[in-house]
Amino acid sequence: MARVTVEMMGKPGCHLCDDARAIVNDVLDDFPETEFVEHNILDDAEMFETMKNDIPVIVINGQRHATWRIDEADFRAALTKELS
């Protein structure tokens, strides 16, 4: 099986980031072959300028999957596709 990396770009105090993180963590419990990496856009000036109005941003294997809100069913389907 292929390894999948899921990244989330967000920042502390972002309620949409908190919501997305909860969904990502719940779904990833069913996909143990995935790695989750969270990036704080406040730690990177370039990332902040690029994404400050888009967070949270969810990326699967380098491809943007979702911005602002994440749909659990779509996220599951995307992970299943990546692992097939």
N, C-alpha and C positions, 0 to 999 in steps of 0.2 A: 504494500500500500504506500501511496505517496504521503509525504509529510506536508502538513498545511500550517502556514503561519498566519495568524490573525493579528492585525495591529489596530489599535484604537488611538486616535489623536484627540486629546481633550485637555481639560484643565480643571483644577480644583474649584468647587463651588458652582459647577455647571450642572444644573438639574437634568438636562437632556443627556449629558455624559453619564450621570448616575443611573439613569433609566437604561441607557444602552449597555453599560457595564453589567447591569443585572441580567439583561437578556443574554448577552454574550456568555457570561459565566454559567448561566443555566444551560444553555445549548451546548457549550463546550464540555460539560459533564458527560454528554453522550458521545463525544468525539475525542477519546483520549489520545489519539494520534496527532492532535493539534498543539501548537504552541501559541500562547497569547502574550503579546507585548503591548504595553501601554506607554504612550508618549505624552508627556506634559508639554504642550506647546509653549508654555511660559519659559521653558528651559532652552528654547532655540528661537532666536530672533527671526530667522528666515521662515521657519515653520509657523511661527506666530503670525507673521505678515501674510503668509499664504493662506492660512486656515482660520484666522480669527473669527470670521463670520460663518464658517461652515461646520464647526464642531457640534457634536462628535463626528469624526470621520472613521469609518470602518473599512479596513483594507484586508483583502484575502489574497495571499501570495502575490503581493505587489499591485493588485488591481483594486481600485476603489469600488467598494460594494454598496456603501450607504453613507448618507450625509444627513445630519440632524436627528433622524429617527431610524430605528432598525426594526424591520418586520421579522418576527421570529421564524415564521414559515419560510420566507425567502432566504433567510440566513441559513437555516437547516438545509434547504435545497442546494444552495451554493456550496456548502461544505460537502454535501454528499456528492455533488458533481466533481468537485476537486479531488475527492478521494476515489473516484471510480476509474 
